[in-house]
Amino acid sequence: MPHNKIILMTPGPTLVDYDILLAMAQPTINHGSPEFEELHKTVISKLKKVFETEGEVILIPGSGTSAMDLALRSVVRGKSKVLVLKAGYFADYLAKGARLLGADVVVEEAPLGMGFSPEALEDALKKHGDVDVIALQHVDTSTSVANPISDLAKVAREHGSRIIVDCVASAGGMRSNLDGWGIDVCFTGSQKALGTPPGLGIVAFSREFSRELEAQNKSLYFDLDMLRKEMESTKNYYVTPAVNLVYGLDRALDLILAEGLEKRFERHRFMASLVRSALMEMGVELVAKEGYRADTVTAAYLPRGVEWSSLYKEMRKRGIEIAGGLGELKGKIFRIGHMGQVGYNELISTIAALERSFNTLGYEVPLGKALTKMQNILASRSE
Ligand SMILES: Cc1ncc(COP(=O)(O)O)c(C=O)c1O
């Protein structure tokens, strides 16, 4: 299968719409030019709409981890006490990042497949005492667990803690209402539910936190003061913006806002329910437990006798790229991304390929059964 024919169903990078690719295929302009300054301002204002904040947004060249590093540097001061709520592999990044900045980090881990309820957060705060910062993933991509961020942010407010949320696998596909929910900081990368190629890090601050924002723990690259000046105007050069990726992100944000945030989030909820129904119809066990399942990615255990490397090869032969497990789940699970520009046709192709791949690998499922399940759900909604 030629690589440009493979449908990307990984939980990042995700499918990139042709409109976005074409938007990037424009002459690279100078970042200090009036044209780029205007474009950059527009992109920042569109990002504020997606994050539902009137606060500041920082856009930097880099992956999601770069945004995480900058976000942590905005809240971790001196020997801050940081509580990391772990629902998968990526919580270790938050803990490591905060520790490297000198914070006193405590980690509370949810049972595999579970996230944190407000009661569980209250218990953790009782156990560890009040903390300066609570840090967690909205969606941990490794387990496909989603946390109830609006409820958790409320608890953080009541305890006077800052809350920093990793929205790498949710922003653009699930709601992140910074000002409304009282999230202080969240961050993402361009390559997931925003549907843009990898290479941009985005950090968004709430209106309230933006007023108190001060640069902490600067490094040469992550100098919040200098980056904030650059966001005011790209004429205040500090680091060179990723000009062509910004063209792409601008187009992606147009697509997102044209679809409408509510409609887009509902589409993601629906796509997730379709994938889960199909997988359960095949007798496959999901990793995330009910009530904690993400709308953007689904992780499931490999059926008995099916090896990850063989499933990966069989799926690629059939034109679909899915992802395997990370960390302790490596070799035990597979993951399907269903976010950003992914649509029903790609979901149908993925489930069809999965049915045939499972049969080839000795896990027998009746061909078409899971597909029919999906078809019926789609038909019932006139899709
Ligand atoms: C939830 C989450 N956080 C952080 C990251 C790290 O992002 P990146 O690989 O873009 O640096 C990822 C990457 O998949 C992720 O899924």
The ligand as a Gaussian input file, in Angstrom:
#p B3LYP/6-31G(d) Opt

LIG

0 1
 C       -2.186000      13.680000      26.215000
 C       -0.859000      13.973000      25.604000
 N       -0.023000      14.819000      26.215000
 C        1.170000      15.105000      25.712000
 C        1.608000      14.552000      24.529000
 C        2.942000      14.900000      23.982000
 O        2.786000      15.609000      22.790000
 P        3.903000      15.624000      21.657000
 O        4.162000      14.224000      21.257000
 O        3.262000      16.434000      20.559000
 O        5.093000      16.292000      22.223000
 C        0.781000      13.659000      23.860000
 C        1.219000      13.022000      22.611000
 O        0.601000      12.124000      22.087000
 C       -0.487000      13.364000      24.402000
 O       -1.308000      12.527000      23.782000

